[in-house]
Amino acid sequence: MTPMGSTKEIALVKSPRPKLAETLEAAKRGDLAATRAAIVAYDAIWNGVEVYVATRSRPHYQEVEGVYQRKIEEMLREASPNLAEIVPLAAAMLAKYDEAIKNSETGADLSTLFDDVAAIRLARAGLRAAGPALKAGDVAKAKSSFESFQKEWPGVKGIVHQRSSDTTQEIEAAIALAASAFQRSGSTAAELAPLVDTVTERYNAGLTLVVTEARATLPG
């Protein structure tokens, strides 16, 4: 069957799959550290592109994330994870993910606004990692993650600015405050956390503007 979905969407939806396959293979080998690293890497990409999967099929999205991923992550947080029990879950998740890819390949094109949503969500990966790092007291990791986000922001700034110059200015002001605090010697996780939270809040407000516009293009 000739693909109907956009080439960009198909490529993006496929992009987390290698990390999901790595999760399965690492679990099969009994390599706990590699399994944890792979699922974290998968989630960083998945969070950016899940909008396509959820829009195409809410049940697929709920099974991939709400059932399989959630259970795997819960099991990996246990004191002594049983990787043998994770293997069938990861295999089932991979199979379900392949069905989601098929939905993108055979479905009618979505509005390019969904590509904008995905771009903003993908650019947010470093910001999403900074918060948990600060919660864990790892300022160095949080700083590195935040700086990664800062590099991505200019690439999507225009998408937000087209909808709201005020929101764009609020995001930039919040980024500047947090960046300055990260550069100060001796800044603590407790001091940095609320600044990163503000960036996240402002950034998500910009994302919501685009999500709302994209959803308005759907039938019904």
Backbone bond lengths (Angstrom), bond angles and torsions (degrees), N, CA, C in turn:
res aa  C-N    CA-C-N  psi(-1)  N-CA   C-N-CA  omega(-1)  CA-C   N-CA-C  phi
1 M - - - 1.468 - - 1.527 109.69 -
2 T 1.315 116.49 134.41 1.459 120.78 179.34 1.523 110.22 -72.81
3 P 1.346 117.85 129.65 1.458 119.96 179.39 1.519 111.61 -58.72
4 M 1.328 115.62 141.25 1.460 121.48 177.72 1.519 111.20 -107.58
5 G 1.324 116.47 -34.05 1.451 119.85 -179.28 1.526 111.12 -63.99
6 S 1.332 116.46 159.88 1.460 119.94 -177.74 1.521 110.60 -66.98
7 T 1.334 115.11 148.23 1.463 120.93 179.43 1.522 110.38 -58.92
8 K 1.330 116.94 -39.92 1.462 120.87 -179.23 1.523 110.61 -63.35
9 E 1.324 116.75 -47.26 1.465 119.78 179.62 1.517 111.19 -59.85
10 I 1.312 117.36 -47.19 1.463 121.14 -177.70 1.524 110.74 -59.82
11 A 1.331 116.59 -44.84 1.467 120.55 179.53 1.523 111.41 -62.25
12 L 1.337 116.42 -41.95 1.464 119.69 -179.04 1.522 112.03 -68.89
13 V 1.324 116.67 -41.55 1.466 119.00 179.87 1.529 110.72 -66.08
14 K 1.310 116.99 -32.42 1.469 120.20 177.97 1.535 112.78 -74.18
15 S 1.325 117.08 -22.19 1.471 120.49 -170.00 1.525 115.89 -61.57
16 P 1.358 121.15 -32.25 1.470 118.33 177.75 1.528 113.25 -79.08
17 R 1.334 117.33 -15.56 1.463 120.36 -171.96 1.532 113.91 -56.57
18 P 1.354 119.56 -43.75 1.471 118.44 179.67 1.526 113.28 -56.32
19 K 1.329 117.63 -38.18 1.472 120.40 179.29 1.529 111.07 -70.25
20 L 1.328 116.54 -32.26 1.454 119.72 175.91 1.526 109.90 -68.84
21 A 1.335 116.52 -40.57 1.470 120.35 176.44 1.531 110.30 -63.61
22 E 1.335 116.98 -37.24 1.471 121.23 176.94 1.530 110.41 -63.37
23 T 1.319 116.38 -38.65 1.466 120.68 177.87 1.522 110.02 -58.54
24 L 1.317 116.49 -47.18 1.466 121.28 179.83 1.523 111.27 -62.53
25 E 1.315 117.32 -47.77 1.465 120.78 -177.45 1.528 111.55 -65.67
26 A 1.326 116.85 -38.62 1.463 120.08 179.07 1.525 110.47 -65.87
27 A 1.334 116.66 -39.94 1.460 120.48 177.85 1.525 110.68 -64.24
28 K 1.326 116.71 -39.27 1.465 120.87 177.86 1.530 111.12 -61.94
29 R 1.334 116.34 -36.62 1.470 121.10 179.96 1.522 112.10 -76.72
30 G 1.315 116.25 -14.32 1.457 119.83 -176.62 1.511 112.64 79.82
31 D 1.330 116.90 22.51 1.466 122.35 -178.10 1.528 108.64 -95.12
32 L 1.319 115.84 97.67 1.466 121.01 -175.41 1.520 112.20 -64.94
33 A 1.334 117.33 -46.44 1.464 120.63 -177.71 1.528 110.82 -60.83
34 A 1.322 117.06 -42.73 1.457 121.37 -179.22 1.528 111.14 -68.86
35 T 1.332 116.73 -35.93 1.460 120.64 178.00 1.518 110.47 -63.88
36 R 1.321 116.08 -46.44 1.463 120.17 178.53 1.516 111.51 -62.76
37 A 1.327 117.37 -44.08 1.462 120.91 -178.76 1.526 111.20 -63.93
38 A 1.325 115.89 -39.38 1.470 119.79 -177.61 1.522 111.72 -67.91
39 I 1.332 117.85 -41.47 1.462 119.13 -178.21 1.535 110.79 -70.62
40 V 1.329 116.87 -32.50 1.470 120.29 175.53 1.523 109.96 -66.19
41 A 1.340 116.29 -44.16 1.463 120.59 179.06 1.530 110.75 -64.68
42 Y 1.329 115.78 -38.79 1.466 120.39 176.65 1.523 110.16 -60.57
43 D 1.314 117.25 -47.90 1.458 121.06 -175.45 1.522 111.80 -63.60
44 A 1.331 117.27 -34.85 1.460 120.58 -179.85 1.526 111.10 -61.13
45 I 1.346 116.06 -37.01 1.467 120.00 179.04 1.527 110.06 -82.90
46 W 1.320 115.91 -43.47 1.463 121.49 -178.89 1.523 111.43 -55.54
47 N 1.325 117.22 -42.76 1.460 119.76 -178.44 1.519 111.82 -59.78
48 G 1.326 116.14 -26.26 1.453 118.88 179.22 1.518 113.57 -79.47
49 V 1.335 116.86 -32.36 1.471 120.00 -171.87 1.523 113.79 -109.44
50 E 1.318 117.67 -3.03 1.460 120.23 -176.14 1.522 112.73 -61.19
51 V 1.333 117.17 -19.91 1.467 120.58 -179.94 1.522 111.26 -57.46
52 Y 1.319 117.07 -37.33 1.465 119.83 179.11 1.529 110.82 -65.77
53 V 1.328 115.62 -45.43 1.469 120.77 -177.71 1.520 110.20 -64.28
54 A 1.326 116.61 -45.41 1.460 120.83 -179.18 1.520 111.70 -65.21
55 T 1.324 116.87 -35.61 1.465 120.66 179.91 1.521 111.21 -72.12
56 R 1.316 116.57 -39.03 1.465 120.95 179.71 1.528 111.76 -70.07
57 S 1.326 115.91 -43.24 1.470 119.98 -176.66 1.519 109.76 -156.85
58 R 1.306 115.92 107.22 1.464 119.75 178.31 1.530 111.65 -61.59
59 P 1.346 119.10 -39.91 1.475 119.19 177.43 1.528 112.68 -60.15
60 H 1.340 117.83 -40.61 1.465 119.95 178.05 1.524 110.26 -62.24
61 Y 1.311 115.74 -45.96 1.467 120.34 179.17 1.526 110.91 -58.63
62 Q 1.313 116.75 -45.60 1.462 120.66 -177.92 1.524 111.87 -65.45
63 E 1.327 117.02 -36.37 1.463 118.95 178.25 1.518 111.52 -70.87
64 V 1.331 116.50 -45.44 1.466 119.64 -178.33 1.524 111.48 -62.03
65 E 1.340 116.04 -51.12 1.468 119.18 -175.71 1.525 113.28 -92.12
66 G 1.328 115.47 -49.78 1.460 119.21 -172.72 1.508 115.17 -73.99
67 V 1.320 117.07 -22.89 1.468 119.94 179.61 1.529 110.67 -105.41
68 Y 1.348 116.72 -68.46 1.468 119.82 -172.02 1.525 113.97 -71.25
69 Q 1.332 117.47 -52.29 1.461 118.74 -178.22 1.529 111.23 -62.18
70 R 1.316 116.19 -44.74 1.468 119.14 -179.57 1.524 111.08 -58.32
71 K 1.337 117.30 -44.81 1.457 120.54 -178.20 1.521 111.24 -66.38
72 I 1.329 117.17 -43.09 1.470 120.34 179.02 1.521 110.75 -60.75
73 E 1.320 116.98 -44.96 1.464 120.40 -179.14 1.523 111.07 -65.71
74 E 1.320 116.78 -38.27 1.468 119.93 176.32 1.524 110.83 -61.25
75 M 1.311 116.70 -44.15 1.459 121.06 -179.00 1.524 111.46 -66.72
76 L 1.330 116.93 -36.09 1.461 120.48 179.45 1.521 112.54 -71.91
77 R 1.326 117.18 -17.68 1.473 120.19 176.60 1.523 112.46 -85.06
78 E 1.316 117.03 -7.76 1.461 120.29 178.85 1.527 110.36 -66.72
79 A 1.320 116.20 157.56 1.463 120.91 -178.67 1.521 111.61 -59.94
80 S 1.329 116.51 -40.82 1.467 120.97 179.68 1.527 108.82 -133.23
81 P 1.311 118.09 81.67 1.460 121.22 -176.90 1.527 112.72 -60.19
82 N 1.310 115.50 139.62 1.465 121.48 176.41 1.526 107.59 -96.79
83 L 1.327 116.36 98.94 1.456 120.10 -175.37 1.527 111.88 -66.99
84 A 1.322 117.40 -27.48 1.463 120.38 178.79 1.529 110.59 -62.57
85 E 1.328 116.36 -31.42 1.460 120.14 178.23 1.531 111.93 -79.60
86 I 1.332 115.73 -22.05 1.457 120.17 178.99 1.527 111.45 -78.53
87 V 1.333 116.71 -30.24 1.470 120.97 -176.84 1.528 113.19 -52.11
88 P 1.346 119.97 -53.24 1.475 118.66 -179.06 1.532 113.27 -64.79
89 L 1.328 116.90 -31.20 1.462 119.91 177.10 1.527 111.00 -67.27
90 A 1.341 115.82 -43.73 1.468 120.00 179.38 1.530 110.68 -66.32
91 A 1.325 116.56 -36.81 1.470 120.29 178.23 1.527 110.49 -65.44
92 A 1.324 116.62 -43.02 1.462 120.86 179.16 1.524 110.65 -66.56
93 M 1.320 116.01 -38.19 1.459 120.51 178.82 1.528 110.26 -64.45
94 L 1.327 116.63 -41.42 1.454 120.76 179.49 1.534 110.84 -63.64
95 A 1.324 116.11 -41.74 1.465 120.19 178.44 1.523 111.06 -63.58
96 K 1.315 116.02 -42.58 1.466 120.05 178.74 1.527 110.51 -66.84
97 Y 1.323 116.57 -35.19 1.462 120.12 178.60 1.527 110.45 -65.53
98 D 1.329 116.43 -38.18 1.465 119.72 178.08 1.535 111.08 -63.20
99 E 1.318 116.35 -32.68 1.469 119.63 175.49 1.532 110.14 -66.95
100 A 1.325 115.94 -38.07 1.468 119.87 178.27 1.524 110.40 -64.76
101 I 1.318 116.95 -39.95 1.467 120.49 176.18 1.521 110.14 -60.48
102 K 1.321 115.84 -42.12 1.471 120.70 179.76 1.529 110.62 -61.22
103 N 1.318 116.31 -37.13 1.469 119.87 177.43 1.528 111.36 -59.96
104 S 1.325 115.87 -40.50 1.469 119.92 178.75 1.524 110.98 -69.78
105 E 1.323 116.35 -37.06 1.462 120.29 -177.76 1.527 112.45 -69.35
106 T 1.311 116.79 -33.61 1.462 119.81 -173.67 1.533 113.85 -105.39
107 G 1.318 117.17 -12.16 1.460 120.15 -178.30 1.521 112.90 -78.16
108 A 1.315 115.44 157.87 1.465 120.32 175.94 1.526 110.08 -65.21
109 D 1.306 116.55 153.55 1.463 121.15 -178.59 1.528 111.42 -58.43
110 L 1.328 114.75 139.06 1.456 120.94 170.79 1.524 108.89 -90.99
111 S 1.306 116.47 164.85 1.459 120.67 175.82 1.529 109.72 -59.83
112 T 1.325 116.02 145.59 1.467 120.09 177.09 1.526 111.51 -64.75
113 L 1.331 117.40 -11.70 1.461 119.99 174.66 1.521 110.92 -61.05
114 F 1.325 117.56 -28.87 1.456 120.33 177.81 1.535 110.82 -69.33
115 D 1.333 116.36 -28.28 1.462 119.65 173.80 1.524 109.86 -66.17
116 D 1.336 116.30 -36.76 1.468 119.91 176.42 1.526 110.91 -65.29
117 V 1.321 115.99 -40.81 1.470 120.15 177.84 1.527 109.73 -60.56
118 A 1.313 116.26 -46.63 1.465 120.51 -179.51 1.528 111.09 -62.00
119 A 1.326 116.38 -41.60 1.463 120.28 -179.95 1.526 111.43 -60.25
120 I 1.323 116.08 -45.27 1.469 120.14 -179.97 1.524 110.82 -65.15
121 R 1.323 116.51 -40.65 1.464 119.97 -179.72 1.532 111.52 -68.38
122 L 1.331 117.13 -39.41 1.463 119.88 177.74 1.525 111.50 -64.74
123 A 1.327 116.21 -39.12 1.465 120.31 -179.83 1.526 112.35 -66.86
124 R 1.321 116.30 -17.86 1.464 122.14 -176.71 1.529 113.29 -82.85
125 A 1.326 118.21 -5.29 1.467 121.55 -172.53 1.530 112.97 -53.53
126 G 1.318 117.03 -47.77 1.465 119.92 -179.53 1.509 112.52 -63.85
127 L 1.321 116.51 -37.54 1.464 121.27 178.93 1.528 110.14 -65.01
128 R 1.326 116.82 -41.13 1.464 121.35 178.74 1.525 111.13 -63.75
129 A 1.321 117.03 -32.77 1.466 120.83 -179.23 1.525 112.01 -78.65
130 A 1.323 117.09 -28.08 1.468 120.48 -176.38 1.524 112.36 -65.97
131 G 1.333 116.72 -41.44 1.466 119.90 -178.76 1.517 113.69 -59.24
132 P 1.341 118.49 -54.41 1.469 120.29 178.36 1.529 112.77 -60.32
133 A 1.327 116.85 -34.73 1.463 119.61 178.85 1.527 110.39 -63.25
134 L 1.326 116.79 -41.18 1.464 119.99 178.06 1.519 111.03 -68.07
135 K 1.324 116.25 -36.79 1.466 119.92 177.51 1.519 110.74 -61.65
136 A 1.348 115.49 -33.11 1.463 120.97 178.55 1.528 111.99 -84.81
137 G 1.341 116.42 -2.00 1.465 120.33 179.10 1.512 114.44 81.70
138 D 1.332 117.78 12.16 1.466 121.80 -177.88 1.527 109.20 -96.14
139 V 1.316 116.10 85.59 1.465 121.74 -176.90 1.525 111.35 -65.96
140 A 1.328 117.40 -38.58 1.466 121.12 -178.59 1.528 110.87 -61.95
141 K 1.312 116.65 -45.50 1.466 120.41 179.12 1.527 110.39 -66.01
142 A 1.325 116.34 -40.91 1.461 120.33 179.05 1.524 110.41 -61.89
143 K 1.318 116.46 -42.31 1.468 120.37 179.75 1.522 110.95 -62.42
144 S 1.326 116.65 -45.62 1.461 121.16 179.51 1.531 110.81 -61.84
145 S 1.336 116.27 -42.41 1.463 120.95 -179.96 1.523 110.96 -65.92
146 F 1.331 115.86 -42.16 1.473 119.66 -179.48 1.523 110.60 -65.76
147 E 1.318 116.82 -39.52 1.463 120.28 178.98 1.527 110.69 -65.30
148 S 1.330 116.61 -33.89 1.458 120.83 175.69 1.527 110.20 -63.49
149 F 1.324 115.48 -42.67 1.465 120.28 176.56 1.525 111.40 -62.38
150 Q 1.330 116.47 -42.36 1.464 120.42 -179.83 1.525 111.45 -57.51
151 K 1.318 116.62 -36.49 1.464 120.84 -179.90 1.527 111.52 -69.53
152 E 1.334 116.14 -29.19 1.461 120.57 -178.33 1.534 112.85 -83.45
153 W 1.316 116.78 -28.57 1.460 121.33 -174.45 1.538 113.91 -55.40
154 P 1.337 119.99 -45.28 1.470 118.62 -178.70 1.529 113.18 -58.24
155 G 1.331 117.07 -28.33 1.452 120.29 -178.86 1.517 114.29 -71.49
156 V 1.325 117.13 -20.51 1.476 120.53 -179.39 1.529 112.51 -118.60
157 K 1.305 116.26 -2.95 1.469 120.67 -179.01 1.520 111.71 -53.98
158 G 1.336 116.50 -41.75 1.455 120.42 -177.77 1.516 113.47 -63.21
159 I 1.333 115.95 -32.31 1.467 120.17 179.37 1.525 110.05 -63.03
160 V 1.325 116.08 -42.95 1.462 120.63 179.18 1.525 110.08 -71.79
161 H 1.327 115.95 -42.10 1.466 120.05 -176.18 1.525 111.98 -61.73
162 Q 1.329 117.14 -32.05 1.463 120.22 177.80 1.528 111.37 -61.46
163 R 1.326 116.21 -28.07 1.469 120.19 -178.76 1.520 112.44 -94.29
164 S 1.322 117.13 -35.61 1.466 119.53 -176.46 1.522 111.03 -160.31
165 S 1.314 116.31 111.21 1.466 119.76 176.50 1.522 110.14 -69.55
166 D 1.334 117.80 -31.71 1.461 121.14 179.30 1.528 110.70 -64.74
167 T 1.333 116.55 -45.19 1.462 120.27 179.29 1.521 110.30 -63.40
168 T 1.328 116.69 -40.06 1.465 120.65 178.29 1.522 110.74 -60.68
169 Q 1.311 116.76 -44.02 1.463 120.55 179.48 1.529 111.33 -64.50
170 E 1.319 116.77 -38.23 1.468 120.98 178.33 1.526 111.00 -64.82
171 I 1.325 115.99 -40.19 1.466 120.05 177.87 1.520 110.10 -63.98
172 E 1.316 116.19 -46.51 1.466 120.20 -177.73 1.526 111.56 -64.72
173 A 1.328 116.64 -37.99 1.467 119.86 178.47 1.528 110.39 -65.31
174 A 1.325 116.37 -42.23 1.467 120.25 179.60 1.524 110.99 -66.38
175 I 1.334 116.95 -39.43 1.466 120.78 177.53 1.520 110.33 -62.31
176 A 1.315 116.35 -43.84 1.467 120.40 -178.72 1.523 111.69 -61.23
177 L 1.329 117.44 -42.07 1.470 120.84 179.35 1.523 111.13 -64.60
178 A 1.330 115.91 -44.57 1.460 119.36 -179.11 1.530 110.59 -67.33
179 A 1.321 116.84 -42.58 1.464 120.73 -179.47 1.522 111.04 -61.18
180 S 1.320 115.92 -41.37 1.465 120.42 179.07 1.528 110.64 -62.90
181 A 1.323 116.30 -41.24 1.467 120.51 179.85 1.523 111.12 -66.59
182 F 1.325 116.75 -38.40 1.467 119.87 178.30 1.527 111.20 -64.49
183 Q 1.332 116.48 -31.13 1.462 120.01 -178.34 1.523 112.62 -79.14
184 R 1.322 116.67 -19.07 1.467 118.99 179.87 1.523 110.82 -74.05
185 S 1.278 116.53 131.80 1.459 121.28 178.03 1.527 109.76 -66.90
186 G 1.307 116.01 131.90 1.459 119.97 176.34 1.505 115.50 90.99
187 S 1.320 118.42 0.55 1.471 120.03 177.33 1.523 109.41 -61.68
188 T 1.315 116.24 134.01 1.454 120.78 -176.98 1.527 111.23 -97.09
189 A 1.321 114.61 163.80 1.466 120.13 177.80 1.522 110.34 -60.23
190 A 1.330 116.61 -38.28 1.464 120.86 -179.29 1.523 111.26 -64.72
191 E 1.323 117.31 -34.34 1.464 121.42 179.04 1.533 111.31 -76.07
192 L 1.319 115.87 -35.89 1.455 121.01 -174.74 1.527 113.39 -80.35
193 A 1.324 116.10 -33.52 1.464 120.46 -173.98 1.528 113.97 -54.48
194 P 1.336 119.33 -49.09 1.482 118.37 -179.38 1.519 113.13 -65.43
195 L 1.329 116.89 -28.71 1.466 119.93 177.92 1.525 110.57 -69.51
196 V 1.324 116.09 -41.70 1.466 120.36 177.22 1.526 109.95 -67.61
197 D 1.320 116.42 -37.44 1.473 119.94 177.07 1.527 111.14 -60.55
198 T 1.334 116.09 -38.74 1.467 119.83 179.32 1.522 110.95 -66.81
199 V 1.329 116.35 -41.91 1.465 119.21 176.31 1.523 109.79 -59.01
200 T 1.327 116.10 -45.26 1.460 121.02 -179.26 1.522 111.26 -60.61
201 E 1.330 115.91 -43.94 1.470 120.54 179.86 1.525 111.20 -62.23
202 R 1.330 116.55 -46.07 1.465 120.58 -179.04 1.532 110.49 -66.98
203 Y 1.317 116.15 -41.82 1.461 120.94 -178.68 1.529 110.49 -64.19
204 N 1.320 115.65 -43.75 1.467 119.28 179.69 1.524 112.04 -66.09
205 A 1.315 116.70 -28.63 1.471 120.03 175.38 1.524 109.72 -64.29
206 G 1.326 116.28 -40.51 1.458 120.42 176.83 1.522 111.28 -66.08
207 L 1.324 116.11 -41.24 1.461 120.90 177.62 1.527 110.86 -60.73
208 T 1.316 116.72 -41.47 1.464 121.26 -178.85 1.524 111.59 -59.94
209 L 1.322 117.20 -36.85 1.458 120.64 178.59 1.529 111.27 -58.97
210 V 1.340 115.57 -42.61 1.453 120.21 -178.20 1.528 111.02 -75.21
211 V 1.326 116.37 -39.49 1.471 120.43 177.97 1.534 110.69 -59.21
212 T 1.324 115.94 -44.82 1.464 120.66 -179.43 1.524 110.72 -61.23
213 E 1.323 116.26 -42.18 1.453 120.79 179.81 1.532 110.68 -66.49
214 A 1.335 116.62 -40.58 1.460 120.54 -179.20 1.530 111.03 -66.47
215 R 1.317 117.11 -43.50 1.459 120.57 -179.01 1.517 111.98 -63.91
216 A 1.318 116.42 -29.32 1.463 120.68 -179.63 1.526 112.04 -66.61
217 T 1.331 117.33 -15.36 1.466 120.52 -179.79 1.529 111.97 -86.01
218 L 1.332 117.32 -9.95 1.456 120.12 -177.14 1.529 111.10 -78.20
219 P 1.316 117.74 146.35 1.470 120.31 179.26 1.521 111.25 -67.00
220 G 1.307 115.94 149.45 1.464 120.24 176.73 1.492 113.06 78.30
